[in-house]
Amino acid sequence: MHQKPSDVRVIGVELYFLPVETRTPLKFGAETLTSVTCARVRMIVADRAGRTMDGWGETPLSVQWAWPSSLSYSVRHEAMQELCRQAAQTWVDFGEVGHALEVGEAFGRTQLAALRDRVSEQLPTSEHLPLLAALVCSSPFDIALHDAYARLLDLPVYETYGPTHLNRDLSHYLESAADANVDFHGKYPADFLTLPPKQSLPVWHLVGGLDPLTAGEATGEPPRDGHPYYLDDWIKRDGLTCLKIKLRGNDFEWDYNRGINVGRLAAPLGVTHLTTDFNCTVEDPAYVNRMLRRWQTEAPAVYDSILYVEQPFPYDMEAHPIDVHSVAAQKPLLMDESADSWSHVRLGRSLGWNGVALKTCKTQTGALLSLCWAKAHGMHVMVQDLTNPMLAQIPHVLLAAHADTMRGVESNAMQFYPDASAAEAAIHPGLYQRRDGLLDLSSLRGTGFGYRIEEIARKLPAAAVSVRR
């Protein structure tokens, strides 16, 4: 492998935990989220000449999403925080040298399994911490690595993903599907990215399973904090055109009616696109097929506005290898929770999935490799939210701006904890409020992810871990 002067290694890590409370509950499958801890990482890297630079990454440790389980929330929450604490030391000890993508890929391939095992041994049952939860814990470190690397080069992150800076092409990481005429030799992530990026993006609003659609449905008093509460008010204030509808996946009539009720309320207010998210609770494609056919017959306008269907089936495709070609023949069918690596995207494609929802909370490195694999194989791509507040919002929307998604980006932190990002919103107002159905990225500038971190008046707690080589 050629060595480049720009290659880096990690020499320091600081880890911070930032607690955030939700203004309204967010339902995930069988669980409900009312608070979240964000892991924020400052990472310091050095290049071959000894020059150093720091970078930042952040991800909400969304326990209910990343680790559905009968274990108590507190046990899972502490285990994920512990994995973060142990990861900080592991990153500094790691010693791998290269481009941020190369170092990040090597870390995930060689270190993450042992970290998972070590934390899992401390659990009160024989349950194993899931890969998805481990990726969420790893992602703020990986994002910070990409930020620090690009800042050291005095470049925006997405201008570092070509042959000038990478030592290896994509053939080193990716293998094509057996039935596809795809060759990754001589190809780099830059070949699959939109450059320059889009400066504004259509934004998707999340209609949670507990969300009242209008004041007439309300069972309690709405929060009096100046933000909308009912769906119709959100649509009017934010000019929304795209709604993602959370469904139950195990209550056919409720799901059917929810789709109809949201669609018929939203269309006259200017909403043009819907998607349905069954949250991994469906076991049989017949459930989704029957739902889509009934909407098509009885509410054709609602059916026609559905752009894609998101992850109805269980997370673990190896344990549940369900043939989903019949669903994908009706609407684009996107993997979300199942797509925790490019190889799982490949497995999903073989089962009939024809799209993937990318998330930076599965690491910037992993999102890029999955993006390249999916694009090379002609799959649909979206970028989905993990209710990202504060710094976490910025790499999230930048991925969408460079990914040429089906339509914009999902962004719902302003629904569930709108005031959590006040410090960041003062510098990047268009990223933390949705206007005319769009997010405005024009405030992002400079190197790395364009955070403009030195301008953000965010007071951090004491570091949970601080490690230097």
Order of alpha helices (4+ residues) and beta strands (2+ residues): beta-beta-beta-alpha-alpha-alpha-alpha-alpha-beta-alpha-beta-alpha-beta-alpha-alpha-beta-alpha-beta-alpha-beta-alpha-beta-alpha-beta-alpha-alpha-alpha-beta-beta
